[in-house]
Amino acid sequence: MKALISANIANLDSFLLTMPYSIEGDYVCHTRWPNKYWQAGFSATAELTPHQLGKKVWLSIDNIKTEQFTRSHLTLMNLKLDTMLTASLSPRVALETDFTRWAFACGLGFNYEIDANVIKTLAENVNNTLLSLKIGQDIAVTAILHKTADTMGLHQMTTLPAFRAQGLAKEMMQHLIAYAKQSGAHFFSLQASQAGLPLYEKLGFEAEIPLYMYRKKD
């Protein structure tokens, strides 16, 4: 189990490094969206001040006791792909090349603004696959897959508000799992919000440990 957690963390770290970043001491820091701040392995061995963090989001698997930050969390989840027998590709899911449109759609799903130039940069990385599930001409669900070794990681998956409660997230997940298996991956990793947990658990994902997100208090 520890190996799967390590693979999940390594995939997330690798994915975040496909976007513009700089090094600040012991930390890696995005220079623009998605504005993440983290150490290799997502530990918290070096002290970080609210001033250093600014408006960025500090990612760590360590439960830090502090009154200087607000805290929320995602749940690391993993799936052994050899246990999935029924996943199939969806004809409504395709590679996305309109980065501005995709960024706008994904931003609507998450309710925050996404930098289309960053999406273009990460899409040029051979380990990233940018996907959309479309209803007619409209993007309904977005997702990015990132491959590291034998692990396929899922990032930026969201269903746009107008298309929720229609089973489209499940359709997208079935497609992504089938795609991952066809690519030769053995494991599928993601970091789930509370809202996404029920779907992922139904698909066979196992919850591992929290990934905490610390923000400077206003």
Secondary structure, DSSP 8 states (H G I E B T S, - for coil): -HHHHHHHHHHHHHHHTTS-EEEETTEEEESSTT-EEE-GGG---S---HHHHTTSEEEESS----SSEEEEEEEEEEEEGGG--S----TTEEE---HHHHHHHHHHHHTS---HHHHHHHHTSTTEEEEEEEETTEEEEEEEEEEETTEEEEEEEEE-GGGTTSSHHHHHHHHHHHHHHHTT-SEEEEEE-TTTHHHHHHTT-EEEEEEEEEEE--
